[in-house]
Amino acid sequence: MDSTPLSPTSPLPPDGDDAVGRRDFLKVAGGAGVLLAAGCAPPVAFSKAPARGIERGRGTAGRSTHVVVIGAGAWGGWTAYHLAARGVKVTLIDAYGPGNSKATSGDETRGIRSSYGDRATGELWVPWARSAIARWQLFEQEWGPQFRTKFFHQTGDVIMRATREPFITKTIELWQANKVQHEVLTGDEARKRWPVIKADDITVAITEPDAGVVRCRAATQAVAAIAQKMGASLIVSRATPGPIRNGQMDGVVLEDGRTIRGDAYVFACGAWLRKLFPYMENRVRVPIGHALYFGVPAGDQRFTYPNLPSFNFPGTTGWPVLPVDSRGFRVRGGLAAPAPANAAANAATSAAAPAASGTTAGAAGAAGAARPAQQTTQQPPADPLQNDPDTSSRWTNQDRVDSARRFLAARFPLLANAPVLETHACHYESSVNQNFIIDHVPECTNAWIAGLGQAEGFKFGPVVGDYIAQRVVGIAGDPVLQKAFALPTAQYDAPR
């Protein structure tokens, strides 16, 4: 199909086009904030890190095929990368640009691990996560030197628990089934290995030595830049789906009214999916997660990579300072404040009070116990603007800072009073079936919905993008994966 001509600054011809010199490429790739070396290596040979259900063939697509990818975040950027590597013409469109602050992939860092014993999807996710770790390592080896920076840090990951709970047991089972290198430590062994962690109550710790952390904003921008070097075009504009005629989508419409047409369309736009497709409205939730970055004592390397792994405690994850840009010691989650003493006393008094007329003692006690909690924890009505990634405020309030500080005081007491360097908040997407969605737009054969990372999607980018590209070029692949990633028919109980 024909497409409306793009802006003259959007396309980036592949290597060999003398009209585009190094300076012009750096201008396009400048969003990555780093310089590429002269020339550009071919895509990483990800065949060294095979992934379940992904074939190396090019399918039915040839170089004349044009795929329009809407969303240049982790999934959209990697989809463009892999489509270009398969010889497909790609137009990549994003409303705000790769790695922007509104995007799920716009934070500074993301953990890369495969510990999914707490997920019903664990049997599918663990092998893909293991392939993703290997691919991030290959990406680092090839593109880190090209960009003169470091994207992937092999920190290792440790999960600490007071008891050998089901999450620990199932994760070990999945690791054993997938032959994942790991360790199971006693509490004493964990305390000896990481003395800066206060782990007096810990009886078991499990480690994944080759897990790590990726600088996600930098990596997202780099992947988009590499895709452009491979021939993709980038347009920064909002795009909405065009009409569907006879089962085919006819273009996407940009803010300036232009229509961009291709042979196929991939909507990898995260929290914006339910704004574009009414079908998704009550099958998706887009809560906001908050991450905080704390300063560490000057000259104290105990909290800096590679001297501490990423860590996982109930309700909280984090990792050490990465010395490439030293954003800080990352904490996501925290500890709740202790219940006020008077609230506990009021609850006990209410429970012991005589029954009111027309009620049972139990009902009166329950009602009495509920009143103090309502008085102390009642929240204002939900702001609908906070459910919209275009209008939501990403401010991290003092309650979250205090919660993270309580965690630091409990587990990293030397950082209890560490200064807050920066915070970041982003929407993440949760689907009603708690799995990724990679499937056709309803009643449409040439357009795809790809998203719903369940707050875990970034790490899978190198694999997910390859899988999406494969499906778009006509390779169906593993039927188990097709079924697992199909659009859900179930809905949440109540709209939100």
C-alpha positions as CSV (number, residue, x, y, z in Angstrom):
1,M,0.0,0.0,0.0
2,D,1.0,3.6,-0.5
3,S,1.7,5.8,2.5
4,T,1.6,9.5,2.9
5,P,5.2,10.9,2.6
6,L,6.9,11.3,5.9
7,S,8.6,14.4,7.2
8,P,12.0,14.8,5.5
9,T,13.8,14.6,8.8
10,S,12.0,11.3,9.8
11,P,13.6,8.6,7.7
12,L,17.1,7.3,8.3
13,P,18.5,5.4,5.3
14,P,20.5,2.3,6.0
15,D,24.3,2.0,5.8
16,G,25.7,2.6,2.4
17,D,23.6,5.7,1.7
18,D,26.3,8.4,1.3
19,A,23.7,11.1,1.7
20,V,23.4,10.5,5.4
21,G,26.7,11.1,7.3
22,R,27.7,10.4,10.8
23,R,26.6,13.9,12.0
24,D,23.0,13.4,10.6
25,F,22.7,10.0,12.2
26,L,23.9,11.4,15.5
27,K,21.2,14.1,15.2
28,V,18.5,11.4,14.8
29,A,20.0,9.2,17.5
30,G,20.6,12.1,19.8
31,G,17.7,11.2,22.0
32,A,19.8,8.4,23.3
33,G,22.1,11.0,24.8
34,V,25.2,9.2,23.7
35,L,27.3,9.0,20.5
36,L,27.5,6.0,18.2
37,A,30.8,5.1,16.8
38,A,31.3,5.7,13.1
39,G,29.5,3.1,11.2
40,C,27.0,0.7,12.7
41,A,27.3,-3.0,13.4
42,P,24.6,-5.3,12.2
43,P,21.9,-6.5,14.6
44,V,23.0,-8.7,17.4
45,A,23.0,-12.4,16.5
46,F,20.2,-13.3,18.9
47,S,20.4,-16.8,17.4
48,K,22.9,-17.3,20.2
49,A,20.1,-16.8,22.6
50,P,17.1,-18.8,21.2
51,A,13.7,-18.3,22.6
52,R,10.7,-20.6,22.8
53,G,8.3,-20.3,19.9
54,I,10.5,-17.9,17.9
55,E,11.7,-19.0,14.5
56,R,14.5,-17.4,12.4
57,G,12.6,-17.4,9.1
58,R,11.3,-14.3,7.5
59,G,7.8,-15.6,6.9
60,T,5.7,-14.2,4.1
61,A,7.0,-10.7,4.3
62,G,9.6,-9.3,2.0
63,R,11.4,-6.0,1.8
64,S,8.4,-4.3,0.2
65,T,6.2,-5.0,3.2
66,H,5.6,-1.9,5.3
67,V,4.7,-2.2,9.0
68,V,3.6,0.8,11.1
69,V,4.4,0.4,14.8
70,I,2.6,2.7,17.1
71,G,4.5,3.2,20.4
72,A,8.2,3.5,20.6
73,G,8.6,2.2,24.1
74,A,10.3,-1.1,25.1
75,W,7.9,-3.3,23.1
76,G,7.4,-1.1,20.1
77,G,11.1,-0.2,19.8
78,W,12.1,-3.8,19.9
79,T,9.4,-4.8,17.4
80,A,10.7,-2.2,15.0
81,Y,14.2,-3.4,15.6
82,H,13.3,-7.1,14.8
83,L,11.1,-6.2,11.9
84,A,13.9,-4.2,10.3
85,A,16.3,-7.1,11.0
86,R,13.9,-9.3,9.0
87,G,14.0,-6.9,6.0
88,V,10.7,-5.2,6.6
89,K,10.1,-1.5,6.0
90,V,9.1,0.1,9.4
91,T,7.5,3.4,10.4
92,L,7.7,3.9,14.2
93,I,5.3,6.4,15.7
94,D,5.3,7.7,19.3
95,A,3.3,10.6,20.8
96,Y,6.1,11.8,22.9
97,G,9.3,10.1,21.7
98,P,11.2,7.0,22.9
99,G,11.9,6.8,26.6
100,N,9.7,9.9,27.4
101,S,8.7,10.6,31.0
102,K,5.1,9.6,30.5
103,A,6.0,6.1,29.2
104,T,6.2,2.9,31.2
105,S,9.8,2.5,29.9
106,G,10.7,6.1,30.8
107,D,12.2,5.3,34.2
108,E,15.9,5.1,34.7
109,T,16.3,1.5,35.5
110,R,14.5,-1.9,35.4
111,G,15.4,-5.3,36.9
112,I,16.1,-8.2,34.7
113,R,15.3,-11.5,36.4
114,S,13.3,-14.8,36.0
115,S,11.9,-15.4,39.5
116,Y,8.2,-16.0,38.7
117,G,7.1,-18.5,41.2
118,D,4.3,-16.1,42.3
119,R,2.8,-16.0,38.8
120,A,0.3,-18.3,37.2
121,T,2.2,-17.5,34.0
122,G,5.5,-18.6,35.4
123,E,5.9,-21.7,33.3
124,L,5.7,-19.5,30.1
125,W,7.5,-16.5,31.5
126,V,10.6,-18.1,33.0
127,P,12.1,-19.5,29.8
128,W,11.4,-16.2,28.0
129,A,12.9,-14.3,30.8
130,R,16.0,-16.5,30.7
131,S,16.3,-15.8,26.9
132,A,15.8,-12.1,27.6
133,I,18.7,-12.1,30.1
134,A,21.0,-13.7,27.5
135,R,19.8,-11.2,24.9
136,W,20.4,-8.2,27.1
137,Q,23.9,-9.5,27.7
138,L,24.5,-9.8,23.9
139,F,23.0,-6.4,23.4
140,E,25.4,-5.0,26.0
141,Q,28.4,-6.7,24.4
142,E,27.6,-5.3,20.9
143,W,26.0,-1.9,21.5
144,G,27.5,-0.8,24.8
145,P,30.9,-0.1,23.1
146,Q,29.1,1.5,20.1
147,F,27.3,4.0,22.3
148,R,30.3,4.2,24.6
149,T,28.2,3.5,27.7
150,K,26.8,0.5,29.6
151,F,23.2,-0.6,29.4
152,F,23.1,-4.0,31.2
153,H,24.6,-4.5,34.7
154,Q,24.9,-8.1,35.9
155,T,24.2,-7.4,39.5
156,G,22.7,-10.8,40.4
157,D,19.5,-10.9,42.3
158,V,18.7,-12.1,45.8
159,I,15.2,-12.9,47.3
160,M,15.1,-13.0,51.1
161,R,12.2,-14.4,53.1
162,A,11.6,-15.2,56.8
163,T,10.0,-18.6,55.8
164,R,10.2,-20.9,52.8
165,E,7.0,-19.6,51.4
166,P,5.3,-20.9,48.2
167,F,6.9,-18.2,46.1
168,I,10.3,-19.4,47.0
169,T,9.4,-23.1,46.5
170,K,7.8,-22.6,43.1
171,T,10.5,-20.3,41.9
172,I,13.1,-23.0,42.7
173,E,11.0,-25.6,40.9
174,L,10.8,-23.4,37.8
175,W,14.5,-22.7,37.9
176,Q,15.3,-26.4,38.2
177,A,12.9,-27.3,35.3
178,N,14.7,-24.7,33.1
179,K,18.2,-25.5,34.3
180,V,18.7,-22.0,35.7
181,Q,21.9,-21.5,37.7
182,H,20.9,-20.5,41.2
183,E,21.7,-20.8,44.9
184,V,19.7,-21.5,48.0
185,L,21.2,-19.9,51.1
186,T,20.4,-20.1,54.8
187,G,19.8,-16.9,56.7
188,D,23.3,-17.2,58.2
189,E,24.9,-17.5,54.8
190,A,23.0,-14.5,53.5
191,R,24.0,-12.3,56.5
192,K,27.6,-13.3,56.1
193,R,27.6,-12.5,52.3
194,W,25.8,-9.2,52.5
195,P,26.5,-7.7,56.0
196,V,25.0,-4.3,55.0
197,I,21.5,-5.9,54.8
198,K,19.8,-6.3,58.2
199,A,18.4,-9.9,57.8
200,D,18.0,-11.1,61.4
201,D,14.7,-12.7,60.7
202,I,15.7,-14.3,57.3
203,T,15.8,-18.1,57.1
204,V,16.1,-18.6,53.4
205,A,17.5,-16.6,50.4
206,I,17.6,-17.6,46.8
207,T,19.9,-16.0,44.2
208,E,20.0,-15.8,40.4
209,P,23.6,-14.8,39.8
210,D,23.3,-13.6,36.1
211,A,20.2,-11.5,36.7
212,G,20.8,-7.8,36.5
213,V,19.6,-4.2,35.9
214,V,19.2,-2.3,32.7
215,R,19.2,1.5,32.3
216,C,15.8,1.4,30.7
217,R,15.4,5.0,29.4
218,A,18.9,4.9,27.8
219,A,18.3,1.4,26.4
220,T,14.8,2.3,25.0
221,Q,16.2,5.3,23.2
222,A,19.2,3.3,21.9
223,V,17.0,0.5,20.5
224,A,14.9,3.1,18.7
225,A,18.0,4.8,17.3
226,I,19.4,1.4,16.2
227,A,16.1,0.6,14.5
228,Q,16.4,3.9,12.6
229,K,20.0,3.1,11.6
230,M,18.7,-0.2,10.2
231,G,16.2,1.7,8.1
232,A,13.1,2.4,10.2
233,S,11.6,5.9,10.2
234,L,10.6,7.7,13.4
235,I,7.7,10.1,13.7
236,V,6.9,11.9,16.9
237,S,3.1,12.4,16.8
238,R,-0.1,11.1,18.3
239,A,-1.7,8.5,16.1
240,T,-5.2,7.1,16.1
241,P,-6.5,4.0,14.3
242,G,-8.0,4.5,10.9
243,P,-11.2,2.9,9.7
244,I,-11.6,-0.8,9.3
245,R,-12.9,-1.8,6.0
246,N,-13.5,-5.5,5.0
247,G,-11.5,-6.7,7.9
248,Q,-8.5,-4.4,7.1
249,M,-7.4,-1.3,8.9
250,D,-6.9,1.6,6.5
251,G,-4.0,3.7,8.0
252,V,-3.4,5.6,11.2
253,V,-4.2,9.3,11.4
254,L,-1.6,11.7,12.9
255,E,-2.2,14.9,14.8
256,D,-1.7,17.1,11.7
257,G,-4.3,15.1,9.8
258,R,-1.9,13.0,7.7
259,T,-2.7,9.4,7.2
260,I,0.1,6.9,7.3
261,R,-0.6,3.7,5.5
262,G,1.1,0.4,5.7
263,D,0.5,-3.3,5.1
264,A,0.2,-4.0,8.8
265,Y,-0.1,-2.1,12.1
266,V,1.2,-2.9,15.6
267,F,-0.3,-1.0,18.5
268,A,2.3,-1.3,21.2
269,C,1.3,1.7,23.2
270,G,0.9,0.4,26.7
271,A,-1.4,2.4,29.0
272,W,-2.8,4.2,25.9
273,L,-4.3,1.0,24.5
274,R,-7.6,1.3,26.3
275,K,-7.8,4.9,25.0
276,L,-7.5,3.7,21.4
277,F,-9.7,0.6,21.6
278,P,-13.0,0.6,23.4
279,Y,-12.8,-3.2,23.6
280,M,-9.9,-2.9,26.0
281,E,-11.6,-0.5,28.4
282,N,-12.7,-3.0,31.1
283,R,-10.0,-5.6,30.4
284,V,-7.1,-3.3,31.4
285,R,-6.0,-1.5,34.5
286,V,-3.3,1.2,34.5
287,P,-2.2,1.8,38.1
288,I,0.8,4.0,38.8
289,G,4.0,2.6,40.4
290,H,6.6,4.8,42.2
291,A,10.3,4.3,42.4
292,L,12.6,6.4,44.6
293,Y,16.4,6.9,44.3
294,F,18.4,7.6,47.4
295,G,21.9,9.0,47.8
296,V,24.5,6.8,49.5
297,P,27.4,8.0,51.7
298,A,30.2,9.6,49.7
299,G,33.0,7.1,49.1
300,D,31.1,4.1,50.5
301,Q,31.1,1.6,47.7
302,R,29.1,-1.1,49.6
303,F,25.8,0.2,48.1
304,T,27.2,0.5,44.5
305,Y,27.4,-2.1,41.7
306,P,29.0,-4.6,41.7
307,N,29.2,-4.8,45.4
308,L,25.5,-5.5,46.1
309,P,22.9,-7.5,44.1
310,S,19.4,-6.4,43.3
311,F,17.1,-7.5,46.1
312,N,13.6,-8.6,46.8
313,F,11.8,-8.5,50.1
314,P,8.0,-8.8,50.6
315,G,6.4,-5.7,49.0
316,T,9.7,-4.1,48.1
317,T,12.4,-4.5,45.4
318,G,15.5,-2.5,44.6
319,W,19.1,-2.4,43.6
320,P,22.4,-0.7,44.1
321,V,23.7,2.5,42.5
322,L,24.8,2.0,38.9
323,P,28.0,4.0,38.5
324,V,27.5,4.8,34.8
325,D,25.2,7.7,35.8
326,S,24.6,7.2,39.6
327,R,20.9,7.9,39.7
328,G,20.9,6.5,43.3
329,F,20.0,3.5,45.4
330,R,16.6,2.4,44.0
331,V,13.7,1.4,46.2
332,R,10.2,0.5,44.9
333,G,7.6,-0.2,47.6
334,G,8.2,0.0,51.3
335,L,6.7,-0.7,54.7
336,A,3.4,0.5,56.0
337,A,3.2,2.7,59.0
338,P,2.5,1.0,62.4
339,A,-1.2,1.3,63.4
340,P,-1.7,4.1,65.9
341,A,-2.0,2.8,69.5
342,N,-5.3,4.6,70.1
343,A,-6.8,3.0,67.0
344,A,-6.1,-0.4,68.4
345,A,-7.5,0.6,71.8
346,N,-10.7,1.9,70.1
347,A,-11.1,-1.3,68.1
348,A,-10.8,-3.4,71.3
349,T,-13.3,-1.2,73.2
350,S,-15.8,-1.3,70.4
351,A,-15.5,-5.1,70.1
352,A,-16.3,-5.4,73.8
353,A,-19.3,-3.0,73.8
354,P,-22.9,-4.2,74.4
355,A,-24.9,-4.9,71.3
356,A,-27.0,-2.0,70.0
357,S,-30.7,-2.4,69.7
358,G,-31.6,-4.5,66.6
359,T,-28.1,-5.8,66.1
360,T,-26.0,-8.7,67.3
361,A,-23.0,-8.1,69.5
362,G,-20.7,-9.3,66.6
363,A,-22.3,-6.8,64.2
364,A,-22.0,-4.0,66.6
365,G,-18.4,-4.8,67.3
366,A,-17.5,-5.0,63.6
367,A,-19.2,-1.7,63.0
368,G,-17.4,-0.1,65.9
369,A,-14.1,-1.4,64.8
370,A,-14.6,-0.1,61.3
371,R,-15.3,3.5,62.4
372,P,-11.9,4.5,63.6
373,A,-10.2,3.0,60.6
374,Q,-12.5,5.0,58.3
375,Q,-11.7,8.1,60.2
376,T,-8.0,7.6,59.9
377,T,-7.6,6.1,56.4
378,Q,-10.5,7.6,54.4
379,Q,-9.3,8.7,51.0
380,P,-10.8,11.3,48.7
381,P,-12.7,10.1,45.7
382,A,-10.5,8.7,42.9
383,D,-9.4,11.4,40.4
384,P,-10.3,10.2,36.9
385,L,-7.4,12.2,35.5
386,Q,-5.1,9.8,37.3
387,N,-6.4,6.9,35.1
388,D,-5.3,8.7,32.0
389,P,-1.6,8.5,31.0
390,D,-1.9,11.9,29.3
391,T,-3.3,13.8,32.3
392,S,-2.1,11.9,35.4
393,S,0.3,13.6,37.9
394,R,3.4,11.6,38.6
395,W,4.2,13.3,41.9
396,T,5.5,11.0,44.6
397,N,4.0,12.1,47.9
398,Q,5.6,12.2,51.4
399,D,3.7,9.0,52.4
400,R,5.6,7.0,49.8
401,V,8.9,8.5,50.8
402,D,8.2,7.7,54.4
403,S,7.2,4.1,53.5
404,A,10.5,3.6,51.5
405,R,12.5,5.1,54.4
406,R,10.9,2.6,56.8
407,F,12.1,-0.1,54.6
408,L,15.6,1.3,54.5
409,A,15.6,1.6,58.3
410,A,14.5,-2.0,58.6
411,R,16.8,-3.6,56.0
412,F,19.6,-1.1,55.1
413,P,19.9,0.9,58.4
414,L,23.0,2.7,57.2
415,L,20.8,4.4,54.6
416,A,17.9,5.2,57.0
417,N,18.5,9.0,56.6
418,A,19.8,8.9,53.0
419,P,18.7,11.9,50.9
420,V,16.1,11.5,48.2
421,L,17.9,12.2,44.9
422,E,14.9,11.7,42.6
423,T,11.6,9.9,42.1
424,H,9.8,8.4,39.2
425,A,6.3,7.3,38.6
426,C,4.7,5.6,35.7
427,H,1.6,3.7,34.7
428,Y,2.0,0.0,34.2
429,E,-0.6,-2.2,32.5
430,S,-2.4,-5.1,34.1
431,S,-4.8,-7.3,32.0
432,V,-7.7,-9.2,33.4
433,N,-6.0,-12.5,32.5
434,Q,-2.7,-11.4,34.0
435,N,-0.8,-12.2,30.9
436,F,0.7,-10.4,27.8
437,I,-1.6,-9.6,24.9
438,I,-0.3,-10.2,21.4
439,D,-3.2,-10.7,19.1
440,H,-5.2,-9.1,16.2
441,V,-7.3,-6.1,16.8
442,P,-10.9,-7.5,16.9
443,E,-12.4,-8.0,13.4
444,C,-9.2,-6.9,11.7
445,T,-6.6,-9.1,10.1
446,N,-3.8,-6.6,9.5
447,A,-3.6,-4.8,12.8
448,W,-2.3,-6.1,16.1
449,I,-2.5,-5.2,19.8
450,A,0.7,-5.9,21.7
451,G,1.1,-4.9,25.3
452,L,0.0,-5.4,28.9
453,G,3.4,-6.1,30.4
454,Q,2.0,-6.6,33.9
455,A,4.7,-4.4,35.4
456,E,7.3,-6.9,34.0
457,G,7.2,-6.2,30.3
458,F,10.4,-4.2,29.9
459,K,12.8,-7.1,30.6
460,F,11.1,-9.2,28.0
461,G,11.6,-6.6,25.2
462,P,14.3,-8.3,23.2
463,V,12.2,-11.5,23.1
464,V,8.7,-10.0,22.9
465,G,9.7,-7.7,20.0
466,D,11.1,-10.7,18.1
467,Y,7.9,-12.7,18.7
468,I,5.6,-9.8,17.6
469,A,7.7,-9.3,14.5
470,Q,7.4,-13.0,13.7
471,R,3.6,-13.0,14.1
472,V,3.2,-9.9,12.0
473,V,5.2,-11.4,9.1
474,G,3.0,-14.5,9.1
475,I,4.8,-17.1,11.2
476,A,2.2,-18.4,13.7
477,G,4.7,-20.2,15.9
478,D,3.9,-22.1,19.1
479,P,0.1,-22.6,19.5
480,V,0.5,-22.6,23.2
481,L,1.8,-19.1,23.1
482,Q,-0.9,-18.0,20.6
483,K,-3.5,-19.1,23.1
484,A,-1.8,-17.6,26.1
485,F,-1.4,-14.2,24.5
486,A,-4.9,-14.0,22.9
487,L,-7.2,-11.1,23.6
488,P,-9.1,-12.0,26.8
489,T,-12.8,-12.3,26.7
490,A,-13.3,-11.9,30.5
491,Q,-13.7,-8.4,32.0
492,Y,-13.1,-6.9,35.4
493,D,-16.1,-6.8,37.7
494,A,-16.6,-3.1,37.6
495,P,-15.4,-0.4,35.1
496,R,-12.7,2.0,36.3
